């Protein structure tokens, strides 16, 4: 069954949430209210977690080797060779691709019908770079926020109430 997914991500991890109605809390089981105002708010349920501990490391820890050395084009002087992409950035790009591959896999298997992306600004851009046209059609909303370390209730507080229907306040 296809669901709406809320993806909360940064360079060190990604979490996939769905919406589930909150169970009503009854003070007195004898009294059941059926008014629309009494309907419970939706809550976020974590379905899957993708971890990337390398995202917390510094560049020096990822690639401790010194850069290679090369000869000058003229003469016998030598100099260190610079890298095109920082090792940490390279790890982040690979993780963004892994997250998008998981979303694409969910799309292909009919697990998801609508996506809401909430990611750290730079990571959101990297995810956009890897999204194909079919996956982009499923994206309803993108929020440039780093909420990956928050609990589901805190994350929900940062999301627009319209996502959770009229019951959300």
TORKOL-4160 file (C-alpha; in steps of 0.2 Angstrom, whole numbers, padded with zeros to 4 digits, m for minus):
169
<pt num="1" X="0000" Y="0000" Z="0000"/>
<pt num="2" X="0007" Y="0017" Z="m0005"/>
<pt num="3" X="0010" Y="0030" Z="0009"/>
<pt num="4" X="0016" Y="0047" Z="0011"/>
<pt num="5" X="0034" Y="0048" Z="0017"/>
<pt num="6" X="0042" Y="0062" Z="0026"/>
<pt num="7" X="0061" Y="0061" Z="0024"/>
<pt num="8" X="0071" Y="0070" Z="0037"/>
<pt num="9" X="0090" Y="0070" Z="0033"/>
<pt num="10" X="0107" Y="0077" Z="0034"/>
<pt num="11" X="0125" Y="0071" Z="0030"/>
<pt num="12" X="0125" Y="0059" Z="0045"/>
<pt num="13" X="0108" Y="0051" Z="0043"/>
<pt num="14" X="0091" Y="0050" Z="0036"/>
<pt num="15" X="0074" Y="0044" Z="0043"/>
<pt num="16" X="0058" Y="0040" Z="0034"/>
<pt num="17" X="0042" Y="0044" Z="0043"/>
<pt num="18" X="0024" Y="0041" Z="0039"/>
<pt num="19" X="0009" Y="0048" Z="0047"/>
<pt num="20" X="m0002" Y="0038" Z="0059"/>
<pt num="21" X="m0017" Y="0044" Z="0069"/>
<pt num="22" X="m0014" Y="0046" Z="0087"/>
<pt num="23" X="m0024" Y="0034" Z="0098"/>
<pt num="24" X="m0037" Y="0044" Z="0108"/>
<pt num="25" X="m0034" Y="0045" Z="0127"/>
<pt num="26" X="m0049" Y="0043" Z="0136"/>
<pt num="27" X="m0051" Y="0048" Z="0154"/>
<pt num="28" X="m0067" Y="0039" Z="0156"/>
<pt num="29" X="m0069" Y="0024" Z="0144"/>
<pt num="30" X="m0088" Y="0025" Z="0147"/>
<pt num="31" X="m0089" Y="0042" Z="0137"/>
<pt num="32" X="m0084" Y="0042" Z="0119"/>
<pt num="33" X="m0084" Y="0059" Z="0110"/>
<pt num="34" X="m0088" Y="0058" Z="0092"/>
<pt num="35" X="m0087" Y="0077" Z="0088"/>
<pt num="36" X="m0074" Y="0082" Z="0074"/>
<pt num="37" X="m0065" Y="0093" Z="0087"/>
<pt num="38" X="m0061" Y="0078" Z="0097"/>
<pt num="39" X="m0052" Y="0069" Z="0083"/>
<pt num="40" X="m0034" Y="0065" Z="0088"/>
<pt num="41" X="m0019" Y="0074" Z="0079"/>
<pt num="42" X="m0009" Y="0064" Z="0067"/>
<pt num="43" X="0009" Y="0059" Z="0073"/>
<pt num="44" X="0024" Y="0054" Z="0064"/>
<pt num="45" X="0030" Y="0036" Z="0064"/>
<pt num="46" X="0048" Y="0031" Z="0060"/>
<pt num="47" X="0048" Y="0017" Z="0047"/>
<pt num="48" X="0066" Y="0016" Z="0042"/>
<pt num="49" X="0083" Y="0024" Z="0047"/>
<pt num="50" X="0098" Y="0026" Z="0036"/>
<pt num="51" X="0114" Y="0029" Z="0045"/>
<pt num="52" X="0130" Y="0037" Z="0039"/>
<pt num="53" X="0142" Y="0039" Z="0054"/>
<pt num="54" X="0156" Y="0045" Z="0042"/>
<pt num="55" X="0146" Y="0061" Z="0040"/>
<pt num="56" X="0151" Y="0066" Z="0058"/>
<pt num="57" X="0169" Y="0064" Z="0054"/>
<pt num="58" X="0181" Y="0078" Z="0050"/>
<pt num="59" X="0190" Y="0077" Z="0033"/>
<pt num="60" X="0206" Y="0073" Z="0041"/>
<pt num="61" X="0199" Y="0057" Z="0049"/>
<pt num="62" X="0191" Y="0051" Z="0032"/>
<pt num="63" X="0207" Y="0053" Z="0022"/>
<pt num="64" X="0222" Y="0054" Z="0034"/>
<pt num="65" X="0235" Y="0052" Z="0019"/>
<pt num="66" X="0245" Y="0066" Z="0013"/>
<pt num="67" X="0241" Y="0072" Z="m0004"/>
<pt num="68" X="0252" Y="0065" Z="m0018"/>
<pt num="69" X="0266" Y="0075" Z="m0025"/>
<pt num="70" X="0270" Y="0079" Z="m0043"/>
<pt num="71" X="0284" Y="0088" Z="m0053"/>
<pt num="72" X="0282" Y="0105" Z="m0060"/>
<pt num="73" X="0278" Y="0105" Z="m0079"/>
<pt num="74" X="0295" Y="0114" Z="m0082"/>
<pt num="75" X="0310" Y="0111" Z="m0071"/>
<pt num="76" X="0313" Y="0099" Z="m0057"/>
<pt num="77" X="0302" Y="0107" Z="m0043"/>
<pt num="78" X="0289" Y="0097" Z="m0034"/>
<pt num="79" X="0273" Y="0102" Z="m0026"/>
<pt num="80" X="0258" Y="0094" Z="m0018"/>
<pt num="81" X="0243" Y="0089" Z="m0028"/>
<pt num="82" X="0226" Y="0096" Z="m0023"/>
<pt num="83" X="0210" Y="0086" Z="m0023"/>
<pt num="84" X="0196" Y="0091" Z="m0034"/>
<pt num="85" X="0183" Y="0087" Z="m0020"/>
<pt num="86" X="0185" Y="0087" Z="m0002"/>
<pt num="87" X="0184" Y="0069" Z="0005"/>
<pt num="88" X="0170" Y="0074" Z="0017"/>
<pt num="89" X="0160" Y="0081" Z="0003"/>
<pt num="90" X="0163" Y="0066" Z="m0007"/>
<pt num="91" X="0156" Y="0055" Z="0007"/>
<pt num="92" X="0141" Y="0067" Z="0008"/>
<pt num="93" X="0137" Y="0066" Z="m0010"/>
<pt num="94" X="0138" Y="0047" Z="m0010"/>
<pt num="95" X="0126" Y="0046" Z="0005"/>
<pt num="96" X="0114" Y="0058" Z="m0003"/>
<pt num="97" X="0114" Y="0046" Z="m0018"/>
<pt num="98" X="0110" Y="0032" Z="m0007"/>
<pt num="99" X="0095" Y="0041" Z="0001"/>
<pt num="100" X="0088" Y="0045" Z="m0016"/>
<pt num="101" X="0091" Y="0027" Z="m0022"/>
<pt num="102" X="0081" Y="0021" Z="m0007"/>
<pt num="103" X="0067" Y="0033" Z="m0012"/>
<pt num="104" X="0068" Y="0028" Z="m0030"/>
<pt num="105" X="0066" Y="0010" Z="m0025"/>
<pt num="106" X="0051" Y="0014" Z="m0014"/>
<pt num="107" X="0043" Y="0023" Z="m0029"/>
<pt num="108" X="0047" Y="0008" Z="m0041"/>
<pt num="109" X="0039" Y="m0004" Z="m0029"/>
<pt num="110" X="0023" Y="0007" Z="m0025"/>
<pt num="111" X="0028" Y="0010" Z="m0007"/>
<pt num="112" X="0026" Y="0029" Z="m0008"/>
<pt num="113" X="0014" Y="0040" Z="m0017"/>
<pt num="114" X="0020" Y="0057" Z="m0010"/>
<pt num="115" X="0036" Y="0064" Z="m0003"/>
<pt num="116" X="0040" Y="0078" Z="0009"/>
<pt num="117" X="0059" Y="0081" Z="0010"/>
<pt num="118" X="0066" Y="0090" Z="0025"/>
<pt num="119" X="0085" Y="0091" Z="0025"/>
<pt num="120" X="0099" Y="0102" Z="0029"/>
<pt num="121" X="0101" Y="0115" Z="0015"/>
<pt num="122" X="0117" Y="0108" Z="0007"/>
<pt num="123" X="0111" Y="0090" Z="0009"/>
<pt num="124" X="0094" Y="0095" Z="0001"/>
<pt num="125" X="0103" Y="0102" Z="m0014"/>
<pt num="126" X="0113" Y="0086" Z="m0016"/>
<pt num="127" X="0098" Y="0075" Z="m0015"/>
<pt num="128" X="0089" Y="0086" Z="m0029"/>
<pt num="129" X="0105" Y="0083" Z="m0040"/>
<pt num="130" X="0102" Y="0064" Z="m0039"/>
<pt num="131" X="0082" Y="0064" Z="m0041"/>
<pt num="132" X="0076" Y="0058" Z="m0057"/>
<pt num="133" X="0060" Y="0065" Z="m0066"/>
<pt num="134" X="0048" Y="0052" Z="m0060"/>
<pt num="135" X="0054" Y="0054" Z="m0042"/>
<pt num="136" X="0053" Y="0073" Z="m0043"/>
<pt num="137" X="0034" Y="0071" Z="m0047"/>
<pt num="138" X="0031" Y="0063" Z="m0031"/>
<pt num="139" X="0039" Y="0078" Z="m0021"/>
<pt num="140" X="0025" Y="0089" Z="m0013"/>
<pt num="141" X="0036" Y="0099" Z="m0002"/>
<pt num="142" X="0054" Y="0103" Z="0002"/>
<pt num="143" X="0060" Y="0111" Z="0018"/>
<pt num="144" X="0077" Y="0117" Z="0020"/>
<pt num="145" X="0079" Y="0113" Z="0039"/>
<pt num="146" X="0091" Y="0101" Z="0048"/>
<pt num="147" X="0079" Y="0092" Z="0060"/>
<pt num="148" X="0088" Y="0075" Z="0059"/>
<pt num="149" X="0093" Y="0074" Z="0077"/>
<pt num="150" X="0075" Y="0079" Z="0084"/>
<pt num="151" X="0062" Y="0067" Z="0090"/>
<pt num="152" X="0046" Y="0064" Z="0080"/>
<pt num="153" X="0035" Y="0077" Z="0090"/>
<pt num="154" X="0048" Y="0090" Z="0088"/>
<pt num="155" X="0050" Y="0087" Z="0069"/>
<pt num="156" X="0031" Y="0088" Z="0068"/>
<pt num="157" X="0030" Y="0105" Z="0076"/>
<pt num="158" X="0041" Y="0112" Z="0062"/>
<pt num="159" X="0030" Y="0105" Z="0048"/>
<pt num="160" X="0016" Y="0114" Z="0041"/>
<pt num="161" X="m0001" Y="0110" Z="0050"/>
<pt num="162" X="m0009" Y="0108" Z="0033"/>
<pt num="163" X="0001" Y="0091" Z="0030"/>
<pt num="164" X="m0009" Y="0083" Z="0044"/>
<pt num="165" X="m0027" Y="0089" Z="0039"/>
<pt num="166" X="m0039" Y="0099" Z="0049"/>
<pt num="167" X="m0037" Y="0090" Z="0065"/>
<pt num="168" X="m0019" Y="0097" Z="0067"/>
<pt num="169" X="m0017" Y="0112" Z="0078"/>
